Amino acid sequence: MVSRALNGTLVVIDGKIAAYRRSYLIEAIHYFDKEKYGKSKISVADDKALTYFANLKGYKTVYQSTAVAESAAQPSIQAFVDQQLRWARSGYMYLLKEIRSGFFFKAPIKYRFQQLTYLLAPFSFTLALIQAVPVPANPSLWSYEYFTQTGIDISFILYELIIFLITI
């Protein structure tokens, strides 16, 4: 649904199912090959980079609802977490690039909304979990035992907060 709403200016084109015009790739390779963040060369985020350059150059990025692709899941939880961290880092990095280049402010409001809601999701999720925690009337009851007795996994909440801070 989000991709349909953003048709024309997608946030990221998934590499497993992406199709680009040859002329665009020849043009983009000059940027892509020298892509840096600060003084460091960027070695990840190829899907996001190609989408960013296409949007920045005014190319239309579209969603094709009939396209189908298969993809294998990550082989382990650690590989999945590493993948999510890599994607989050590239998302935050390109959000800053979009703001600096001015593209973020020129993009349609739906695009900006999608970018912010996606990238702030770990933060909002953590806040939602914290708000869902029942607060004991007596502050002296704030203990790990209290949370375990009420079935609240504080380690999961802390894990989400750590993931968010690492990705920022």
MDAnalysis code that builds the backbone (N, CA, C; Angstrom):
import MDAnalysis as mda
import numpy as np

u = mda.Universe.empty(504, n_residues=168, atom_resindex=np.repeat(np.arange(168), 3), trajectory=True)
u.add_TopologyAttr("name", ["N", "CA", "C"] * 168)
u.add_TopologyAttr("resid", np.arange(1, 169))
u.add_TopologyAttr("resname", ["MET", "VAL", "SER", "ARG", "ALA", "LEU", "ASN", "GLY", "THR", "LEU", "VAL", "VAL", "ILE", "ASP", "GLY", "LYS", "ILE", "ALA", "ALA", "TYR", "ARG", "ARG", "SER", "TYR", "LEU", "ILE", "GLU", "ALA", "ILE", "HIS", "TYR", "PHE", "ASP", "LYS", "GLU", "LYS", "TYR", "GLY", "LYS", "SER", "LYS", "ILE", "SER", "VAL", "ALA", "ASP", "ASP", "LYS", "ALA", "LEU", "THR", "TYR", "PHE", "ALA", "ASN", "LEU", "LYS", "GLY", "TYR", "LYS", "THR", "VAL", "TYR", "GLN", "SER", "THR", "ALA", "VAL", "ALA", "GLU", "SER", "ALA", "ALA", "GLN", "PRO", "SER", "ILE", "GLN", "ALA", "PHE", "VAL", "ASP", "GLN", "GLN", "LEU", "ARG", "TRP", "ALA", "ARG", "SER", "GLY", "TYR", "MET", "TYR", "LEU", "LEU", "LYS", "GLU", "ILE", "ARG", "SER", "GLY", "PHE", "PHE", "PHE", "LYS", "ALA", "PRO", "ILE", "LYS", "TYR", "ARG", "PHE", "GLN", "GLN", "LEU", "THR", "TYR", "LEU", "LEU", "ALA", "PRO", "PHE", "SER", "PHE", "THR", "LEU", "ALA", "LEU", "ILE", "GLN", "ALA", "VAL", "PRO", "VAL", "PRO", "ALA", "ASN", "PRO", "SER", "LEU", "TRP", "SER", "TYR", "GLU", "TYR", "PHE", "THR", "GLN", "THR", "GLY", "ILE", "ASP", "ILE", "SER", "PHE", "ILE", "LEU", "TYR", "GLU", "LEU", "ILE", "ILE", "PHE", "LEU", "ILE", "THR", "ILE"])
u.atoms.positions = np.array([
    [0.825, -1.202, 0.000],
    [0.000, 0.000, 0.000],
    [0.863, 1.258, 0.000],
    [1.926, 1.220, 0.813],
    [2.815, 2.388, 0.886],
    [3.457, 2.628, -0.467],
    [3.923, 1.559, -1.114],
    [4.572, 1.707, -2.418],
    [3.619, 2.290, -3.447],
    [2.369, 1.881, -3.397],
    [1.386, 2.439, -4.332],
    [1.174, 3.922, -4.062],
    [1.121, 4.299, -2.788],
    [0.915, 5.704, -2.437],
    [2.109, 6.557, -2.858],
    [3.292, 5.966, -2.839],
    [4.517, 6.708, -3.172],
    [4.921, 6.544, -4.627],
    [4.085, 5.949, -5.436],
    [4.431, 5.705, -6.826],
    [4.934, 6.989, -7.486],
    [6.132, 6.933, -7.978],
    [6.756, 8.104, -8.584],
    [7.966, 8.565, -7.787],
    [7.922, 8.348, -6.464],
    [9.035, 8.707, -5.581],
    [9.092, 7.679, -4.461],
    [9.620, 6.505, -4.756],
    [9.720, 5.461, -3.741],
    [10.854, 5.771, -2.778],
    [10.725, 5.295, -1.549],
    [11.764, 5.505, -0.539],
    [12.975, 4.624, -0.834],
    [12.723, 3.363, -1.146],
    [13.810, 2.456, -1.518],
    [13.243, 1.392, -2.459],
    [14.027, 1.076, -3.479],
    [13.657, 0.018, -4.411],
    [14.435, -1.223, -3.985],
    [13.707, -2.245, -3.606],
    [14.320, -3.481, -3.125],
    [15.128, -4.136, -4.240],
    [16.398, -4.391, -3.972],
    [17.308, -4.923, -4.986],
    [16.921, -6.268, -5.556],
    [16.188, -7.081, -4.787],
    [15.803, -8.408, -5.280],
    [14.853, -8.319, -6.454],
    [14.173, -7.197, -6.581],
    [13.136, -7.098, -7.599],
    [13.261, -5.797, -8.409],
    [14.373, -5.128, -8.245],
    [14.572, -3.843, -8.921],
    [14.894, -4.025, -10.393],
    [14.444, -3.077, -11.175],
    [14.794, -3.022, -12.592],
    [15.118, -1.568, -12.909],
    [16.271, -1.339, -13.517],
    [16.707, 0.023, -13.831],
    [16.979, 0.139, -15.325],
    [16.830, 1.320, -15.828],
    [17.229, 1.567, -17.215],
    [18.765, 1.590, -17.272],
    [19.296, 1.042, -18.329],
    [20.754, 0.984, -18.489],
    [21.368, 2.385, -18.451],
    [20.732, 3.330, -19.107],
    [21.264, 4.702, -19.142],
    [21.368, 5.301, -17.742],
    [20.403, 4.967, -16.887],
    [20.457, 5.474, -15.506],
    [21.625, 4.848, -14.747],
    [21.812, 3.545, -14.896],
    [22.901, 2.880, -14.177],
    [24.258, 3.412, -14.610],
    [24.407, 3.692, -15.901],
    [25.666, 4.260, -16.387],
    [25.889, 5.640, -15.770],
    [24.829, 6.418, -15.671],
    [24.922, 7.744, -15.042],
    [25.184, 7.618, -13.536],
    [24.497, 6.690, -12.872],
    [24.574, 6.568, -11.411],
    [25.901, 5.991, -10.941],
    [26.563, 5.197, -11.772],
    [27.805, 4.559, -11.337],
    [28.857, 5.595, -10.946],
    [28.815, 6.772, -11.569],
    [29.782, 7.823, -11.237],
    [29.566, 8.322, -9.809],
    [28.320, 8.382, -9.376],
    [28.026, 8.780, -7.998],
    [28.226, 7.598, -7.051],
    [27.693, 6.469, -7.468],
    [27.675, 5.286, -6.624],
    [29.083, 4.836, -6.249],
    [29.990, 4.876, -7.210],
    [31.356, 4.413, -7.004],
    [32.138, 5.306, -6.038],
    [31.758, 6.570, -5.951],
    [32.487, 7.524, -5.114],
    [31.676, 7.961, -3.893],
    [30.618, 7.248, -3.589],
    [29.704, 7.632, -2.512],
    [30.416, 7.638, -1.164],
    [30.315, 8.771, -0.468],
    [30.945, 8.923, 0.847],
    [29.954, 9.531, 1.822],
    [30.206, 9.258, 3.085],
    [29.476, 9.913, 4.155],
    [30.545, 10.525, 5.034],
    [30.631, 11.838, 4.999],
    [31.759, 12.497, 5.654],
    [33.009, 12.165, 4.860],
    [34.008, 11.593, 5.523],
    [35.246, 11.219, 4.845],
    [35.314, 9.724, 4.563],
    [34.312, 8.981, 5.027],
    [34.330, 7.525, 4.868],
    [33.607, 7.092, 3.601],
    [34.204, 6.134, 2.899],
    [33.561, 5.564, 1.711],
    [32.437, 4.639, 2.177],
    [31.319, 4.722, 1.517],
    [30.166, 3.902, 1.868],
    [30.261, 2.592, 1.101],
    [30.161, 1.478, 1.831],
    [30.262, 0.178, 1.163],
    [28.965, -0.632, 1.271],
    [27.930, -0.033, 1.827],
    [26.635, -0.718, 1.932],
    [25.561, 0.191, 1.364],
    [24.349, -0.285, 1.401],
    [23.183, 0.529, 1.035],
    [23.036, 0.725, -0.462],
    [23.387, -0.281, -1.249],
    [23.276, -0.127, -2.689],
    [21.839, 0.112, -3.142],
    [20.867, -0.568, -2.550],
    [19.463, -0.356, -2.930],
    [19.036, 1.075, -2.625],
    [19.372, 1.526, -1.434],
    [18.983, 2.875, -1.013],
    [19.739, 3.923, -1.824],
    [21.006, 3.672, -2.107],
    [21.806, 4.631, -2.868],
    [21.246, 4.821, -4.271],
    [20.949, 3.720, -4.954],
    [20.418, 3.828, -6.316],
    [19.050, 4.513, -6.334],
    [18.234, 4.240, -5.330],
    [16.928, 4.905, -5.242],
    [17.106, 6.392, -4.946],
    [18.021, 6.709, -4.040],
    [18.293, 8.110, -3.685],
    [18.750, 8.900, -4.914],
    [19.700, 8.352, -5.668],
    [20.197, 9.062, -6.855],
    [19.090, 9.244, -7.889],
    [18.255, 8.215, -8.064],
    [17.157, 8.321, -9.034],
    [16.178, 9.417, -8.619],
    [15.805, 9.433, -7.351],
    [14.891, 10.470, -6.858],
    [15.521, 11.857, -6.950],
    [16.788, 11.949, -6.579],
    [17.496, 13.231, -6.600],
    [17.589, 13.796, -8.020],
    [17.813, 12.902, -8.994],
    [17.946, 13.335, -10.392],
    [16.600, 13.555, -11.074],
    [15.504, 13.294, -10.350],
    [14.186, 13.538, -10.921],
    [13.601, 12.387, -11.711],
    [14.247, 11.222, -11.650],
    [13.687, 10.052, -12.310],
    [12.458, 9.583, -11.546],
    [11.544, 8.983, -12.248],
    [10.354, 8.439, -11.612],
    [10.694, 7.036, -11.101],
    [10.424, 6.790, -9.832],
    [10.620, 5.458, -9.252],
    [9.232, 4.895, -8.984],
    [8.926, 3.769, -9.603],
    [7.556, 3.261, -9.559],
    [7.480, 1.856, -8.986],
    [6.289, 1.539, -8.535],
    [5.964, 0.248, -7.967],
    [5.183, -0.561, -8.992],
    [5.604, -1.785, -9.220],
    [4.910, -2.664, -10.159],
    [4.242, -3.769, -9.335],
    [2.923, -3.683, -9.204],
    [2.199, -4.588, -8.302],
    [2.177, -6.038, -8.757],
    [2.430, -6.304, -10.014],
    [2.371, -7.689, -10.487],
    [3.731, -8.388, -10.439],
    [4.784, -7.673, -10.103],
    [6.114, -8.280, -10.037],
    [6.179, -9.230, -8.837],
    [6.878, -10.345, -9.021],
    [7.003, -11.346, -7.966],
    [8.473, -11.733, -7.862],
    [8.948, -11.870, -6.633],
    [10.323, -12.321, -6.413],
    [10.358, -13.197, -5.173],
    [11.247, -14.168, -5.183],
    [11.445, -15.011, -4.010],
    [12.773, -14.644, -3.387],
    [12.819, -14.767, -2.087],
    [14.040, -14.435, -1.377],
    [14.170, -15.359, -0.176],
    [15.374, -15.735, 0.139],
    [15.613, -16.597, 1.294],
    [15.735, -15.745, 2.555],
    [15.248, -16.267, 3.642],
    [15.385, -15.580, 4.926],
    [16.832, -15.687, 5.399],
    [17.195, -14.828, 6.317],
    [18.541, -14.895, 6.887],
    [18.703, -16.233, 7.613],
    [19.884, -16.827, 7.562],
    [20.064, -18.169, 8.132],
    [20.078, -18.219, 9.665],
    [20.274, -17.070, 10.320],
    [20.305, -17.071, 11.784],
    [19.743, -15.758, 12.317],
    [19.422, -15.754, 13.589],
    [18.928, -14.529, 14.231],
    [20.002, -13.448, 14.162],
    [21.260, -13.829, 14.391],
    [22.350, -12.852, 14.353],
    [22.474, -12.224, 12.968],
    [22.362, -13.026, 11.925],
    [22.425, -12.499, 10.560],
    [21.249, -11.557, 10.309],
    [20.076, -11.909, 10.825],
    [18.891, -11.053, 10.683],
    [19.094, -9.719, 11.395],
    [19.592, -9.754, 12.630],
    [19.839, -8.521, 13.389],
    [20.882, -7.673, 12.672],
    [21.955, -8.303, 12.192],
    [22.988, -7.561, 11.447],
    [22.397, -6.894, 10.208],
    [21.539, -7.616, 9.490],
    [20.889, -7.066, 8.302],
    [20.025, -5.863, 8.671],
    [19.232, -5.990, 9.731],
    [18.357, -4.903, 10.149],
    [19.154, -3.679, 10.583],
    [20.260, -3.901, 11.295],
    [21.122, -2.781, 11.693],
    [21.737, -2.103, 10.473],
    [22.191, -2.900, 9.504],
    [22.784, -2.346, 8.282],
    [21.751, -1.511, 7.529],
    [20.531, -2.029, 7.410],
    [19.467, -1.296, 6.723],
    [19.095, -0.028, 7.482],
    [19.042, -0.122, 8.792],
    [18.696, 1.064, 9.589],
    [19.781, 2.132, 9.447],
    [21.048, 1.723, 9.539],
    [22.146, 2.694, 9.383],
    [22.073, 3.390, 8.033],
    [21.854, 2.617, 6.979],
    [21.789, 3.233, 5.657],
    [20.565, 4.137, 5.547],
    [19.464, 3.749, 6.165],
    [18.265, 4.597, 6.149],
    [18.501, 5.931, 6.817],
    [19.129, 5.911, 8.007],
    [19.420, 7.161, 8.716],
    [20.430, 8.003, 7.942],
    [21.443, 7.325, 7.392],
    [22.477, 8.043, 6.643],
    [21.875, 8.755, 5.426],
    [21.018, 8.058, 4.691],
    [20.432, 8.682, 3.502],
    [19.369, 9.708, 3.852],
    [18.733, 9.575, 5.000],
    [17.818, 10.631, 5.442],
    [18.610, 11.925, 5.639],
    [19.758, 11.831, 6.283],
    [20.604, 13.021, 6.466],
    [21.076, 13.574, 5.122],
    [21.439, 12.686, 4.188],
    [21.851, 13.138, 2.855],
    [20.692, 13.841, 2.140],
    [19.487, 13.286, 2.279],
    [18.316, 13.909, 1.647],
    [18.032, 15.280, 2.241],
    [18.195, 15.418, 3.539],
    [17.975, 16.711, 4.181],
    [19.027, 17.704, 3.716],
    [20.299, 17.276, 3.705],
    [21.386, 18.170, 3.274],
    [21.252, 18.596, 1.816],
    [20.819, 17.683, 0.959],
    [20.702, 18.005, -0.466],
    [19.444, 18.827, -0.763],
    [18.506, 18.863, 0.180],
    [17.256, 19.590, -0.026],
    [16.165, 18.729, -0.625],
    [16.519, 17.488, -1.050],
    [15.518, 16.621, -1.665],
    [14.377, 16.308, -0.703],
    [14.701, 16.101, 0.555],
    [13.681, 15.737, 1.547],
    [12.552, 16.763, 1.573],
    [12.904, 18.034, 1.466],
    [11.894, 19.096, 1.551],
    [11.154, 19.305, 0.228],
    [11.757, 18.856, -0.874],
    [11.106, 18.956, -2.185],
    [10.222, 17.741, -2.468],
    [10.501, 16.631, -1.763],
    [9.760, 15.387, -1.999],
    [8.304, 15.547, -1.557],
    [7.421, 14.748, -2.142],
    [6.015, 14.802, -1.732],
    [5.862, 14.512, -0.239],
    [4.835, 15.058, 0.353],
    [4.627, 14.885, 1.796],
    [4.470, 13.421, 2.175],
    [3.886, 12.605, 1.302],
    [3.750, 11.168, 1.578],
    [5.129, 10.519, 1.727],
    [6.064, 10.965, 0.910],
    [7.429, 10.434, 0.968],
    [8.064, 10.792, 2.309],
    [7.954, 12.061, 2.693],
    [8.541, 12.503, 3.964],
    [7.921, 11.764, 5.141],
    [6.610, 11.593, 5.102],
    [5.914, 10.893, 6.177],
    [6.403, 9.452, 6.272],
    [6.536, 8.783, 5.142],
    [7.001, 7.391, 5.129],
    [8.428, 7.299, 5.661],
    [9.283, 8.201, 5.233],
    [10.669, 8.188, 5.704],
    [10.723, 8.318, 7.223],
    [10.026, 9.299, 7.756],
    [10.093, 9.551, 9.192],
    [9.442, 8.437, 10.000],
    [8.306, 7.935, 9.556],
    [7.654, 6.875, 10.333],
    [8.484, 5.594, 10.297],
    [9.090, 5.301, 9.178],
    [9.922, 4.097, 9.079],
    [11.171, 4.230, 9.953],
    [11.836, 5.368, 9.858],
    [13.095, 5.529, 10.576],
    [12.915, 5.795, 12.066],
    [11.762, 6.292, 12.447],
    [11.507, 6.518, 13.872],
    [10.782, 5.334, 14.519],
    [10.522, 4.295, 13.746],
    [9.789, 3.136, 14.267],
    [10.440, 2.508, 15.505],
    [11.766, 2.285, 15.539],
    [12.340, 1.700, 16.765],
    [12.100, 2.583, 17.987],
    [12.202, 3.880, 17.800],
    [11.984, 4.821, 18.898],
    [10.528, 4.778, 19.347],
    [9.596, 4.840, 18.388],
    [8.174, 4.816, 18.753],
    [7.789, 3.495, 19.387],
    [8.368, 2.399, 18.885],
    [8.075, 1.086, 19.448],
    [8.550, 1.019, 20.891],
    [9.749, 1.530, 21.148],
    [10.279, 1.538, 22.516],
    [9.409, 2.386, 23.427],
    [9.004, 3.560, 22.948],
    [8.131, 4.404, 23.765],
    [6.789, 3.732, 24.030],
    [6.246, 3.056, 23.037],
    [4.967, 2.357, 23.219],
    [5.101, 1.251, 24.262],
    [6.218, 0.534, 24.220],
    [6.430, -0.509, 25.220],
    [6.565, 0.087, 26.616],
    [7.307, 1.178, 26.709],
    [7.488, 1.819, 28.013],
    [6.150, 2.327, 28.542],
    [5.325, 2.899, 27.661],
    [4.021, 3.387, 28.098],
    [3.101, 2.247, 28.503],
    [3.328, 1.065, 27.954],
    [2.477, -0.079, 28.274],
    [2.843, -0.721, 29.604],
    [3.998, -0.350, 30.143],
    [4.440, -0.940, 31.403],
    [3.582, -0.388, 32.538],
    [2.933, -1.267, 33.315],
    [2.145, -0.772, 34.441],
    [3.060, -0.206, 35.524],
    [2.755, 0.953, 35.981],
    [3.589, 1.630, 36.972],
    [3.048, 1.323, 38.367],
    [3.885, 0.774, 39.247],
    [3.398, 0.501, 40.598],
    [3.161, 1.804, 41.367],
    [2.146, 1.793, 42.223],
    [1.826, 2.985, 43.011],
    [2.959, 3.332, 43.965],
    [3.633, 2.325, 44.476],
    [4.735, 2.544, 45.405],
    [6.047, 2.487, 44.626],
    [6.773, 3.611, 44.521],
    [8.020, 3.619, 43.726],
    [9.053, 2.617, 44.200],
    [8.977, 2.192, 45.454],
    [9.961, 1.221, 45.942],
    [9.748, -0.148, 45.307],
    [8.601, -0.340, 44.628],
    [8.328, -1.611, 43.961],
    [9.008, -1.723, 42.597],
    [9.600, -0.619, 42.125],
    [10.289, -0.671, 40.831],
    [11.514, -1.569, 40.973],
    [11.367, -2.791, 40.583],
    [12.483, -3.727, 40.658],
    [12.354, -4.722, 39.513],
    [13.432, -5.405, 39.283],
    [13.418, -6.413, 38.224],
    [12.398, -7.505, 38.561],
    [12.315, -7.847, 39.861],
    [11.360, -8.876, 40.293],
    [9.929, -8.457, 39.981],
    [9.618, -7.164, 40.194],
    [8.256, -6.681, 39.914],
    [7.912, -6.909, 38.441],
    [8.848, -6.563, 37.568],
    [8.593, -6.717, 36.136],
    [8.462, -8.188, 35.743],
    [9.304, -9.030, 36.305],
    [9.207, -10.449, 35.953],
    [7.915, -11.059, 36.481],
    [7.460, -10.606, 37.652],
    [6.198, -11.129, 38.199],
    [5.000, -10.698, 37.355],
    [5.070, -9.494, 36.784],
    [3.953, -9.012, 35.967],
    [4.074, -9.461, 34.511],
    [5.139, -10.199, 34.197],
    [5.288, -10.746, 32.851],
    [5.885, -9.776, 31.842],
    [6.518, -8.711, 32.324],
    [7.123, -7.729, 31.419],
    [8.596, -8.065, 31.256],
    [9.002, -8.256, 30.026],
    [10.392, -8.607, 29.749],
    [11.202, -7.328, 29.573],
    [11.798, -6.865, 30.658],
    [12.554, -5.603, 30.638],
    [13.770, -5.724, 29.728],
    [14.336, -6.947, 29.617],
    [15.510, -7.112, 28.753],
    [15.143, -6.847, 27.298],
    [13.926, -7.209, 26.891],
    [13.483, -6.947, 25.527],
    [13.351, -5.439, 25.282],
    [12.806, -4.723, 26.253],
    [12.661, -3.266, 26.126],
    [14.039, -2.622, 26.025],
    [14.964, -3.060, 26.873],
    [16.328, -2.520, 26.822],
    [17.006, -2.873, 25.504],
    [16.769, -4.093, 25.010],
    [17.327, -4.514, 23.728],
    [16.846, -3.595, 22.605],
    [15.543, -3.292, 22.571],
    [14.990, -2.393, 21.555],
    [15.626, -1.007, 21.655],
    [15.792, -0.522, 22.868],
    [16.405, 0.793, 23.071],
    [17.856, 0.790, 22.592],
    [18.579, -0.273, 22.884],
    [19.977, -0.378, 22.441],
    [20.046, -0.427, 20.917],
    [19.159, -1.211, 20.281],
    [19.129, -1.289, 18.810],
    [18.900, 0.111, 18.233],
    [17.952, 0.840, 18.811],
    [17.666, 2.188, 18.329],
    [18.891, 3.088, 18.471],
    [19.548, 3.056, 19.621],
    [20.702, 3.927, 19.843],
    [21.873, 3.547, 18.930],
    [22.084, 2.273, 18.708],
    [23.157, 1.827, 17.807],
    [22.895, 2.303, 16.392],
    [21.643, 2.187, 15.938],
    [21.348, 2.577, 14.564],
    [21.465, 4.075, 14.361],
    [21.184, 4.849, 15.379],
    [21.364, 6.304, 15.238],
    [22.830, 6.602, 15.098],
])
